[in-house]
Structures are given as C-alpha cells and as structure tokens.
Amino acid sequence: MHRKTFLVIIAIIILFLTASCSAPKEEMISKNDFLLDTVVSVRLYDVGKEAETIIDDSFKLISELEDLLSVHVEGSDLDRLKDNSGRGPVQVSKYTIEVIERSLEYSEITDGRFDITAGPLIDLWRINPPEGHIPSNDEIIEVQKHIDYRKVIVDKENSTVELVDEDMFINLGAIAKGYIADKVKDLLIDRGIEHGIINLGGNILLVGNRPVNQDFRIGVQDPDAPRNSYVGVINSTDKSIVSSGDYERYFERDGIRYHHILDPFTGYPTDNEIRQVSIVSEESIDGDALSTVIFLMGLDKGLEIINSMKNVEAIFVTKDHELVITQGLKDSFDFDENNYGDKYEVIYR
C-alpha cells in the first residue's frame, strides 16, 4: 500500500440554540498516514505557529517506535531478538524494555493467557483478511512448545532482553499501539498541546477535552454492523478508549469465522460469550493490553479484573446481545435507545 498523507486545517463552528449566544470557533489541524499496519491520525485543536511542526514530529515518533517494536520491520529490536533467540542477551532500546516489562506484568495477571511470545502461533494462522491458514492440531501443538513468557529475561540495568528458547519470538501487536499512543501524548503535552485526539487504528487517546470545554464523544461500534455504526457513545476527557472485537481481523472458511485474537492455551481463536470489549483507562498501554486480556478471559473473569483496577472501566458486547457496562461509566455512556433499544439489553455490573 502506498502511503498517503493528508494535512488539513479545518474550522468548525458549533452553534448552540441558546439565547443570542454561540459557541466559540474550534480550529483543528489533522494529519493521517498509513503506519502500524493501519491508518493513524493525530488531530490538534491548538492551532498555532508550531502546530504543523508538532504534528509532523508526532508522526516521526510513531514511525521511529514502529521501527523498534515491530517484529516485521527488518533490523528492529524485535527482529534482532528473533534472529538471536536462544543465543544470549540482545541490547535493545529503553522503549522496548518498557513495553516488554509491562507485557510481562499482564502475563502474570492472566497466568500466561496474555503472552507476547505467541508470535509463532500468530504466524502459523497467517490471518491477513480475507485470507488465513487453519493449522492442524499437530502444527498447533508444535508451536505451543515455544510459547512461554517466563523464558523472556529482561535486564533493565544493562538494557538487554534474552529469549531462552531458540524457536520463540515476541509479537507486541496486542500492546504496542497503546504504548506508542502514550508516547505521542507525552510529546504533545511537552509541546504545549492541551486539546487533541490520537487515533492509532482504533486505539483512541484523548488529550484534554474539546476547546469549547466539552467532553469528546467516542462511538462504541456495533459488531454486527458496518463501520461507524455505534450502539452508543462514551463522553470522555483525557482518557484512552480501546476496543477489540471478533469483527476486526478475520477470515472465513466453510461458514466459520476465524478471528485474530488467539488463545495460546488452546491455539485457536478465543471462543466465549464476548463479541467486543471497549476499555476506558488513563493510559492507552493498559487499554490496549486489557482489551485483549478481557477478550481472552471471558465476561465474568474480565469483570473481576476490571473491577479490581483503579480508573479502568469497560463495555462488553456479548453474543446474547447484552451491553454489560461497569458502574463507573453509568453517567458517561449514552446508549442509542432509538436504534438499538430492541436489539441490546443494557446491564450495569
């Protein structure tokens, strides 16, 4: 795919029907590009002399971090770790150390169900919509021998990572976008940005609120409908909203859908009552990891994990057409009753 970059400055005037007054003008600068194997965008509402430079620097940072953290980029930290698995420690960047350490924390929480060493399993399925490979049981059993987060040795002091098994490798696809989004937000805040939206292919991270002193409104996708069909919206400021679902990346064979969220314990796409989960959190790295963790763990265990954490909320869409929403979102989620009242039952837990 050729990369296409669009730089747009848009002025939006929102009129409120109040007595002889109107809202202030919202000026916006945005940029889109194809990075991280998806379309990413950064939108800033602080439009000053440095805005174009800041937004360009944001995309440079995304590209630089992708070049470190993608196993599919030749010469990246992940690529070098793969080439040297079983051969001792490999010097890596501080960014790689940070994201691997956080990944291993989630592996501990889930007793290994979330495991970044599932790279061989991901490659085995080769899910590249609309294509994919259905492996045999023997193929799955073979790659499962090389999935074990406990065989990843991180030496933070010397900035090295070692993969003990020579046939294992790391894939950070379930957490890297969230980590990168957080780093972009840090850059924006350091450069004086107070209002903006970072969207890394569905990983949405908000910088402050809208300059008209309102929350941003982020839609929650209906997993049964085309893109931009929302069962409701989350009203939020300065938060991360990340969703995962079985409709995002999948292939079909003989009427069966095989999606991309693979369970390393079974070797197959996870199969439980959840069709989609949206995580609202302070940091996008947590939202990214948890959206996969919760999908893998199922509704009851997922709720237990979310309700044990501070400043983390979730919306589950189940196969039985329930919207199960944690209590902390009761006042900030607007359900589309008119269009979805007959389809979904809303439950707060």
Stockholm file with secondary structure:
# STOCKHOLM 1.0

chainA/1-349         MHRKTFLVIIAIIILFLTASCSAPKEEMISKNDFLLDTVVSVRLYDVGKEAETIIDDSFKLISELEDLLSVHVEGSDLDRLKDNSGRGPVQVSKYTIEVIERSLEYSEITDGRFDITAGPLIDLWRINPPEGHIPSNDEIIEVQKHIDYRKVIVDKENSTVELVDEDMFINLGAIAKGYIADKVKDLLIDRGIEHGIINLGGNILLVGNRPVNQDFRIGVQDPDAPRNSYVGVINSTDKSIVSSGDYERYFERDGIRYHHILDPFTGYPTDNEIRQVSIVSEESIDGDALSTVIFLMGLDKGLEIINSMKNVEAIFVTKDHELVITQGLKDSFDFDENNYGDKYEVIYR
#=GR chainA/1-349 SS CCCCCEEEEEEECCCCCBTTBCCCCEEEEEEEEEETTEEEEEEESCCSTTHHHHHHHHHHHHHHHHHHHCTTSTTSHHHHHHHTTTSCCEECCHHHHHHHHHHHHHHHHTTTSSCTTCHHHHHHHTCBTTBCCCCCHHHHHHHHTTCCGGGEEEETTTTEEEESSTTCCCCCTTTHHHHHHHHHHHHHHHTTCCSEEEEETTEEEEESCBTTTBCEEEEEECTTSCTTCEEEEEEESSCEEEEEETTSSEEEETTEEEESCBCTTTSSBCCSSEEEEEEEESSHHHHHHHHHHHHHHCHHHHHHHHHTSTTCEEEEEETTSEEEECGGGTTTEEECHHHHTTTCEEEEC
#=GC SS_cons         CCCCCEEEEEEECCCCCBTTBCCCCEEEEEEEEEETTEEEEEEESCCSTTHHHHHHHHHHHHHHHHHHHCTTSTTSHHHHHHHTTTSCCEECCHHHHHHHHHHHHHHHHTTTSSCTTCHHHHHHHTCBTTBCCCCCHHHHHHHHTTCCGGGEEEETTTTEEEESSTTCCCCCTTTHHHHHHHHHHHHHHHTTCCSEEEEETTEEEEESCBTTTBCEEEEEECTTSCTTCEEEEEEESSCEEEEEETTSSEEEETTEEEESCBCTTTSSBCCSSEEEEEEEESSHHHHHHHHHHHHHHCHHHHHHHHHTSTTCEEEEEETTSEEEECGGGTTTEEECHHHHTTTCEEEEC
//
